[in-house]
Each structure stands twice: as C-alpha cells, then as structure tokens.
C-alpha cells in the first residue's frame, strides 16, 4: 500500500479500519503529497486509498481502477475564506461543488 503519512486524518482512519478488519497491509511508502501518491500508484508501485471526492480524477487522470469503497474511513476538507459570504464567482462555484460532493 501507498499510504498518507500517519499525521493525516485519512491515515488515522485507514489505520483504525485496517486494525478492526484484521488487515496488516504491506506499506511500500508513505506520502505527504496526495498527487505524488497518485503518480506512484499510476506507476504500479502499489494501491492507494482516496476520498470518494477524488475517485473520478484518479480514474480519468491517472488511469487507476477502483476496487472497493470503505464507508468506515473518512477524510475532512475545509474551505476558509476571509469573507462571510463569498462574492467571487470562482469561489462560489468551488463552494457549490464542494457541497454537492460532500452531501452525495
């Protein structure tokens, strides 16, 4: 497995799931950078776990193949702005898309 570093929420969630499922993955590498993890997986270095919001990108951009979904694992994403209400059209679009993905 190619895993995020232990200081991330996704890794902690994965570690808990591995433990509760009795799985002891062979960790090939740990990454701080999600894009680098995807590149390593696309090169055939190992399997990765990604948030469901990025699965389509992994399939289309990196030609990865989904093999399953674990609803017990999760990750968090935050959008922080200096404004109470977003006025810039690009920021509004990002917020709308993020909400749509989060509540699928």
C-alpha positions, -999 to +999 in steps of 0.1 A: +000+000+000+010+036-006-004+055+024-006+090+036+017+099+065+005+090+100-002+126+109-032+128+085-069+122+092-072+098+063-043+077+075-056+075+111-090+065+097-074+038+075-052+025+103-083+021+125-101+003+097-071-020+090-069-029+127-106-035+131-107-056+100-076-077+109-057-064+079-019-058+081-010-040+048+025-041+035+033-004+035+055+003+005+058+041+010+042+070+029+035+103+013+028+139+024+016+148-011-016+132-024-007+140-060+027+122-057+008+092-041-014+090-072+016+092-095+033+064-077+001+043-079-002+050-116+034+038-120+024+005-104+041+009-071+011-001-050-026+006-042-039+037-026-069+049-007-085+081-018-115+101-006-146+094-028-145+130-040-113+123-059-121+088-073-131+102-107-099+122-110-079+090-102-097+071-129-096+097-157-063+114-150-042+085-136-060+055-151-064+039-117-091+013-112-113+014-082-115-019-063-138-011-035-153+015-011-149+016+026-175+038+042-159+034+076-130+056+065-132+093+061-112+125+055-120+162+060-118+191+036-121+227+046-126+259+026-117+290+046-124+325+033-120+359+047-155+369+038-187+358+055-204+355+021-185+346-010-188+371-038-162+360-063-178+337-089-150+312-089-151+309-051-189+305-052-185+277-078-159+259-056-182+261-026-212+248-045-192+219-060-177+210-026-212+210-010-225+188-038-197+163-033-199+163+004-236+155+005-238+129-022 
